């Protein structure tokens, strides 16, 4: 399995992205604020993406092709949330370019999955067992910081 873990790491390092996403616009007001791990690999060759899906699960979707007369159709394999944890753990020893992103994203997703820093607050209502979840301010700061760090590491172009 180590061989396939190393292969996956090479694909992610060369063709992929490891990120922390949070909702935009109106969804940003959801409490607790949502953060999730995302691993993406884009390519025009579905064979590679199908192998990733076979190994790790996830979904494959076509990219919108703005110039079909010039460009081949591209596709994206994507894994999110706690499904990203085993991939990040398995590939971390082999990642070179995206090791920092993987470490930060893995740490964040484990916190999100474990509901660390989240308090359940009962809401008096007609329905029984109704509750809301509130994220502690320190946890919110920690998650935003991790997202900003990964985003900065993923920037392309000039400094």
N, C-alpha and C positions, 0 to 999 in steps of 0.2 A: 504493500500500500504506500510505502514511503516514496516509491518511484512516481506514483500517480499524484501524490501530494506535491512533490517537487515539480512535476509537469504543470499542475494547476497553478502553483506559485509563479512559474515562468510565464504562463499565459496572463495571469493577473498583472504581474509586473510589466509586461510588454504591451498588452492590449486592453487592460482593465482599469477600473477605478474602485477605490475603497473610500467610502464617504459616510458622513453622518448627516442625515437629512432631518429637517423639521418642516412642518406645514407652512405654507405662505398664506397671506391674506386673512380671510375670516377664520379659517381653521386654526390660525395661530392663537386664537383666544380660547381654545379648548384647554381645560384644566384637568390634570396637569399638562403642561406643554409637552407635546409629543416629540421624541427624538428616536431615530431608528438607524441601525446599521444598514448599509447598502453596499453590495458588491455587484459591479456591472462589468461585462466584457462585450465589446462590440466587434463584429466582423462580418464579412460578406460570405464566409464559408460556414454553412450550417453544420457541417460535419463536426467541427471543433465545438461549437456551441451545444450540439446534441450530446457530445461526449461529456461536457461539463454538467449538463442536465441529468444525464444518466448517473454520473458519479455523485452529484451533490443535490439534485432536485432543483427547484427554482422554476423560472418561466423564461420562455423565449418569445420575443415580439419583434415585428419589423420596425425599422426606423422609417420615418417619413422621408421619402426621397424627393428632394426639391428639383433635381435635374435628372430624371430617369433616362433622358436621351444621352447623357454623358456618364452617369455613375451606375454601378451595379447596385442592386438592392442590398442594403445592410441590415443586420439583425443584432439584437441585444439579448444576452442572457443576464438575468437579474435574480439575486437572492436578497431578501430583506429580513429584518428583525432577528429573532432568536435563531432562525435557520442559518444565519451567517456565522454564528459562533463556532460550530465544528469546522467550517472551512477556514476561518481565521486561525483557529488553534492548530490545524493540521499543516497549513501552509506557512505559518509564521517563521519556522526555522529556515525556510528556503527563500523567503522574500528578501530582495535586495533594495529595490527602488521604493517600494511601498511598505517597508517594515514599520516605520513610525506611524503611518496612517492605520495600519493593521493593529498595532498595539493600543493606540488611543481608541479606535472604534470597538475593539474587543472589550476593553475595560468599560466603555460606556454601555455597550449592549448588555453586558453582564449585570450592570447596575440597574438598567431599565427592566430587564427580565426578572431580576430579583426584587423589583419594586423598592429599591433602597432610596430613602429620603422621601417616600410617599406615605402620606397619612390618609386613612379612610375616615371620612366624617359622615355620620348618619344624617339623613335629611328627613325631618318629619314630613310625612306625606300619606296619601291614601294607600299607596302600595307598601307592602311590608318589605323589609330588608333593602330599602332604597338608600343609596349612599353616593357620595362624590369623593373624588380623590384630589388631594392637594399636595403639591410638590413643595418641600421645604426650600426656602430661599437659597440656602447654601448649596443644595443639590441642583437648583436651577442654574446657579452661577457656574457650578462644576460642569454641567452638561453643555451650557452655551460656550464655555471656554474650550471644551474638547471639540465641539463643532467648528469653532473658529480656527483652532490649530490645524485640524484636518483640512479645512477649506484652504488655508494658507499653504499647506504642503502640496495641495493639488493644483495650485495656480500654475498656469502655463505662461510662456512668454518671458519678457524681460523682467528684471528685478524691480 
